[in-house]
Amino acid sequence: MFEAKGVLPALVTPLDKNGNIMEDSLKKVIDYTIQEGVHGLFVLGSSGEIYGLTKEQKRRVLEITVEHTAGRVPIYCGASEITTRDCIETAQMAKYVGGVAALSVLTPYFMTPNQQELTAHFAAIAKSTDLPVILYGNEGRTQVKIDVNTCAELSKIDNIVGIKDSSGDMTKMIEYLRVTDRDSFSVLAGRDTLIYAGLCHGATGAIASTANIAPRLVADIYNAFVEKDYKKSLELQFKLSPLRLAVDKATFPVVLKEGLRMVGIDVGYAFAPSAEMSPESKLILENVLKDLELYNSFN
């Protein structure tokens, strides 16, 4: 039975000024995060700007990731489109490319389905594929919630195997854990400041945007917890928090790309209308990375 576990960076998609994929940079990010100990990779998520990529670009990002990862860690792929039809199309693309361990499906955005419609949406996507499916709730960005009862109902579908919770609501994360079968359904922290708290209540890991920049630090929150060094795990969580708070200093995911540039990997630009960070915000991020000994750390 598939279990979603460990720390997975929600990888950025390196893009030049014209929105073309920077293939060599993507390979560098893959190598950097794997070498620093992450337990898997997650591509074509919101950090990867799936919403702006063409169908051809989505396929190419996945192809590069599968080819270059070469089985070193599991690969999770986003199938997060606005409509059910388009989510199914992306899920089928992932299956065709191959090498994908699981799909992650965000709630629709712009559209605001009710819980009954949302249940039918996820159920149809799961039915369309034999890949494991991880629900993804990020209501702060999509304005669509996955209610606890909805999660419980969907968890009974055989290939819906988990949920990534980016709500930031610890009570909701705990409720997801309480009402689902923890032997067959995983809850993953999607808010990087709550990884340790989630693990304490039974979460099995995290899909973390900050793991693009600080993969070793984020992975070790999980590793220390699994090794029952709870004090160290908590200390590492506190150490990570300033970086996660800095992510909000510009339009998402600009800070992730600027942070990787400061580490030493040029991943280009985010899709317009996202713009560069202000000098003041850049200085805050630079100081955070210097404190973490990550500034210019990539060789």
Secondary structure as a PSIPRED ss2 file (coil, helix, strand):
# PSIPRED VFORMAT (PSIPRED V4.0)

   1 M C   1.000  0.000  0.000
   2 F C   1.000  0.000  0.000
   3 E C   1.000  0.000  0.000
   4 A C   1.000  0.000  0.000
   5 K C   1.000  0.000  0.000
   6 G E   0.000  0.000  1.000
   7 V E   0.000  0.000  1.000
   8 L E   0.000  0.000  1.000
   9 P E   0.000  0.000  1.000
  10 A E   0.000  0.000  1.000
  11 L C   1.000  0.000  0.000
  12 V C   1.000  0.000  0.000
  13 T C   1.000  0.000  0.000
  14 P C   1.000  0.000  0.000
  15 L E   0.000  0.000  1.000
  16 D C   1.000  0.000  0.000
  17 K C   1.000  0.000  0.000
  18 N C   1.000  0.000  0.000
  19 G C   1.000  0.000  0.000
  20 N C   1.000  0.000  0.000
  21 I E   0.000  0.000  1.000
  22 M C   1.000  0.000  0.000
  23 E H   0.000  1.000  0.000
  24 D H   0.000  1.000  0.000
  25 S H   0.000  1.000  0.000
  26 L H   0.000  1.000  0.000
  27 K H   0.000  1.000  0.000
  28 K H   0.000  1.000  0.000
  29 V H   0.000  1.000  0.000
  30 I H   0.000  1.000  0.000
  31 D H   0.000  1.000  0.000
  32 Y H   0.000  1.000  0.000
  33 T H   0.000  1.000  0.000
  34 I H   0.000  1.000  0.000
  35 Q H   0.000  1.000  0.000
  36 E C   1.000  0.000  0.000
  37 G C   1.000  0.000  0.000
  38 V C   1.000  0.000  0.000
  39 H C   1.000  0.000  0.000
  40 G C   1.000  0.000  0.000
  41 L E   0.000  0.000  1.000
  42 F E   0.000  0.000  1.000
  43 V E   0.000  0.000  1.000
  44 L C   1.000  0.000  0.000
  45 G C   1.000  0.000  0.000
  46 S C   1.000  0.000  0.000
  47 S C   1.000  0.000  0.000
  48 G C   1.000  0.000  0.000
  49 E C   1.000  0.000  0.000
  50 I H   0.000  1.000  0.000
  51 Y H   0.000  1.000  0.000
  52 G H   0.000  1.000  0.000
  53 L C   1.000  0.000  0.000
  54 T C   1.000  0.000  0.000
  55 K H   0.000  1.000  0.000
  56 E H   0.000  1.000  0.000
  57 Q H   0.000  1.000  0.000
  58 K H   0.000  1.000  0.000
  59 R H   0.000  1.000  0.000
  60 R H   0.000  1.000  0.000
  61 V H   0.000  1.000  0.000
  62 L H   0.000  1.000  0.000
  63 E H   0.000  1.000  0.000
  64 I H   0.000  1.000  0.000
  65 T H   0.000  1.000  0.000
  66 V H   0.000  1.000  0.000
  67 E H   0.000  1.000  0.000
  68 H H   0.000  1.000  0.000
  69 T H   0.000  1.000  0.000
  70 A C   1.000  0.000  0.000
  71 G C   1.000  0.000  0.000
  72 R C   1.000  0.000  0.000
  73 V C   1.000  0.000  0.000
  74 P C   1.000  0.000  0.000
  75 I E   0.000  0.000  1.000
  76 Y E   0.000  0.000  1.000
  77 C E   0.000  0.000  1.000
  78 G E   0.000  0.000  1.000
  79 A C   1.000  0.000  0.000
  80 S C   1.000  0.000  0.000
  81 E C   1.000  0.000  0.000
  82 I C   1.000  0.000  0.000
  83 T C   1.000  0.000  0.000
  84 T H   0.000  1.000  0.000
  85 R H   0.000  1.000  0.000
  86 D H   0.000  1.000  0.000
  87 C H   0.000  1.000  0.000
  88 I H   0.000  1.000  0.000
  89 E H   0.000  1.000  0.000
  90 T H   0.000  1.000  0.000
  91 A H   0.000  1.000  0.000
  92 Q H   0.000  1.000  0.000
  93 M H   0.000  1.000  0.000
  94 A H   0.000  1.000  0.000
  95 K H   0.000  1.000  0.000
  96 Y H   0.000  1.000  0.000
  97 V H   0.000  1.000  0.000
  98 G C   1.000  0.000  0.000
  99 G C   1.000  0.000  0.000
 100 V C   1.000  0.000  0.000
 101 A C   1.000  0.000  0.000
 102 A E   0.000  0.000  1.000
 103 L E   0.000  0.000  1.000
 104 S E   0.000  0.000  1.000
 105 V E   0.000  0.000  1.000
 106 L E   0.000  0.000  1.000
 107 T C   1.000  0.000  0.000
 108 P C   1.000  0.000  0.000
 109 Y C   1.000  0.000  0.000
 110 F C   1.000  0.000  0.000
 111 M C   1.000  0.000  0.000
 112 T C   1.000  0.000  0.000
 113 P C   1.000  0.000  0.000
 114 N C   1.000  0.000  0.000
 115 Q H   0.000  1.000  0.000
 116 Q H   0.000  1.000  0.000
 117 E H   0.000  1.000  0.000
 118 L H   0.000  1.000  0.000
 119 T H   0.000  1.000  0.000
 120 A H   0.000  1.000  0.000
 121 H H   0.000  1.000  0.000
 122 F H   0.000  1.000  0.000
 123 A H   0.000  1.000  0.000
 124 A H   0.000  1.000  0.000
 125 I H   0.000  1.000  0.000
 126 A H   0.000  1.000  0.000
 127 K H   0.000  1.000  0.000
 128 S C   1.000  0.000  0.000
 129 T C   1.000  0.000  0.000
 130 D C   1.000  0.000  0.000
 131 L C   1.000  0.000  0.000
 132 P C   1.000  0.000  0.000
 133 V E   0.000  0.000  1.000
 134 I E   0.000  0.000  1.000
 135 L E   0.000  0.000  1.000
 136 Y E   0.000  0.000  1.000
 137 G E   0.000  0.000  1.000
 138 N C   1.000  0.000  0.000
 139 E H   0.000  1.000  0.000
 140 G H   0.000  1.000  0.000
 141 R H   0.000  1.000  0.000
 142 T H   0.000  1.000  0.000
 143 Q C   1.000  0.000  0.000
 144 V C   1.000  0.000  0.000
 145 K C   1.000  0.000  0.000
 146 I C   1.000  0.000  0.000
 147 D C   1.000  0.000  0.000
 148 V H   0.000  1.000  0.000
 149 N H   0.000  1.000  0.000
 150 T H   0.000  1.000  0.000
 151 C H   0.000  1.000  0.000
 152 A H   0.000  1.000  0.000
 153 E H   0.000  1.000  0.000
 154 L H   0.000  1.000  0.000
 155 S C   1.000  0.000  0.000
 156 K C   1.000  0.000  0.000
 157 I C   1.000  0.000  0.000
 158 D C   1.000  0.000  0.000
 159 N C   1.000  0.000  0.000
 160 I E   0.000  0.000  1.000
 161 V E   0.000  0.000  1.000
 162 G E   0.000  0.000  1.000
 163 I E   0.000  0.000  1.000
 164 K E   0.000  0.000  1.000
 165 D E   0.000  0.000  1.000
 166 S C   1.000  0.000  0.000
 167 S C   1.000  0.000  0.000
 168 G C   1.000  0.000  0.000
 169 D C   1.000  0.000  0.000
 170 M H   0.000  1.000  0.000
 171 T H   0.000  1.000  0.000
 172 K H   0.000  1.000  0.000
 173 M H   0.000  1.000  0.000
 174 I H   0.000  1.000  0.000
 175 E H   0.000  1.000  0.000
 176 Y H   0.000  1.000  0.000
 177 L H   0.000  1.000  0.000
 178 R H   0.000  1.000  0.000
 179 V H   0.000  1.000  0.000
 180 T C   1.000  0.000  0.000
 181 D C   1.000  0.000  0.000
 182 R C   1.000  0.000  0.000
 183 D C   1.000  0.000  0.000
 184 S C   1.000  0.000  0.000
 185 F C   1.000  0.000  0.000
 186 S E   0.000  0.000  1.000
 187 V E   0.000  0.000  1.000
 188 L E   0.000  0.000  1.000
 189 A E   0.000  0.000  1.000
 190 G C   1.000  0.000  0.000
 191 R C   1.000  0.000  0.000
 192 D H   0.000  1.000  0.000
 193 T H   0.000  1.000  0.000
 194 L H   0.000  1.000  0.000
 195 I H   0.000  1.000  0.000
 196 Y H   0.000  1.000  0.000
 197 A H   0.000  1.000  0.000
 198 G H   0.000  1.000  0.000
 199 L H   0.000  1.000  0.000
 200 C H   0.000  1.000  0.000
 201 H H   0.000  1.000  0.000
 202 G C   1.000  0.000  0.000
 203 A C   1.000  0.000  0.000
 204 T C   1.000  0.000  0.000
 205 G E   0.000  0.000  1.000
 206 A E   0.000  0.000  1.000
 207 I E   0.000  0.000  1.000
 208 A E   0.000  0.000  1.000
 209 S H   0.000  1.000  0.000
 210 T H   0.000  1.000  0.000
 211 A H   0.000  1.000  0.000
 212 N H   0.000  1.000  0.000
 213 I C   1.000  0.000  0.000
 214 A C   1.000  0.000  0.000
 215 P H   0.000  1.000  0.000
 216 R H   0.000  1.000  0.000
 217 L H   0.000  1.000  0.000
 218 V H   0.000  1.000  0.000
 219 A H   0.000  1.000  0.000
 220 D H   0.000  1.000  0.000
 221 I H   0.000  1.000  0.000
 222 Y H   0.000  1.000  0.000
 223 N H   0.000  1.000  0.000
 224 A H   0.000  1.000  0.000
 225 F H   0.000  1.000  0.000
 226 V H   0.000  1.000  0.000
 227 E C   1.000  0.000  0.000
 228 K C   1.000  0.000  0.000
 229 D C   1.000  0.000  0.000
 230 Y H   0.000  1.000  0.000
 231 K H   0.000  1.000  0.000
 232 K H   0.000  1.000  0.000
 233 S H   0.000  1.000  0.000
 234 L H   0.000  1.000  0.000
 235 E H   0.000  1.000  0.000
 236 L H   0.000  1.000  0.000
 237 Q H   0.000  1.000  0.000
 238 F H   0.000  1.000  0.000
 239 K H   0.000  1.000  0.000
 240 L H   0.000  1.000  0.000
 241 S H   0.000  1.000  0.000
 242 P H   0.000  1.000  0.000
 243 L H   0.000  1.000  0.000
 244 R H   0.000  1.000  0.000
 245 L H   0.000  1.000  0.000
 246 A H   0.000  1.000  0.000
 247 V H   0.000  1.000  0.000
 248 D H   0.000  1.000  0.000
 249 K H   0.000  1.000  0.000
 250 A C   1.000  0.000  0.000
 251 T C   1.000  0.000  0.000
 252 F C   1.000  0.000  0.000
 253 P C   1.000  0.000  0.000
 254 V H   0.000  1.000  0.000
 255 V H   0.000  1.000  0.000
 256 L H   0.000  1.000  0.000
 257 K H   0.000  1.000  0.000
 258 E H   0.000  1.000  0.000
 259 G H   0.000  1.000  0.000
 260 L H   0.000  1.000  0.000
 261 R H   0.000  1.000  0.000
 262 M H   0.000  1.000  0.000
 263 V H   0.000  1.000  0.000
 264 G C   1.000  0.000  0.000
 265 I C   1.000  0.000  0.000
 266 D C   1.000  0.000  0.000
 267 V C   1.000  0.000  0.000
 268 G E   0.000  0.000  1.000
 269 Y C   1.000  0.000  0.000
 270 A C   1.000  0.000  0.000
 271 F C   1.000  0.000  0.000
 272 A C   1.000  0.000  0.000
 273 P C   1.000  0.000  0.000
 274 S C   1.000  0.000  0.000
 275 A C   1.000  0.000  0.000
 276 E C   1.000  0.000  0.000
 277 M C   1.000  0.000  0.000
 278 S C   1.000  0.000  0.000
 279 P H   0.000  1.000  0.000
 280 E H   0.000  1.000  0.000
 281 S H   0.000  1.000  0.000
 282 K H   0.000  1.000  0.000
 283 L H   0.000  1.000  0.000
 284 I H   0.000  1.000  0.000
 285 L H   0.000  1.000  0.000
 286 E H   0.000  1.000  0.000
 287 N H   0.000  1.000  0.000
 288 V H   0.000  1.000  0.000
 289 L H   0.000  1.000  0.000
 290 K H   0.000  1.000  0.000
 291 D H   0.000  1.000  0.000
 292 L C   1.000  0.000  0.000
 293 E C   1.000  0.000  0.000
 294 L C   1.000  0.000  0.000
 295 Y C   1.000  0.000  0.000
 296 N C   1.000  0.000  0.000
 297 S C   1.000  0.000  0.000
 298 F C   1.000  0.000  0.000
 299 N C   1.000  0.000  0.000
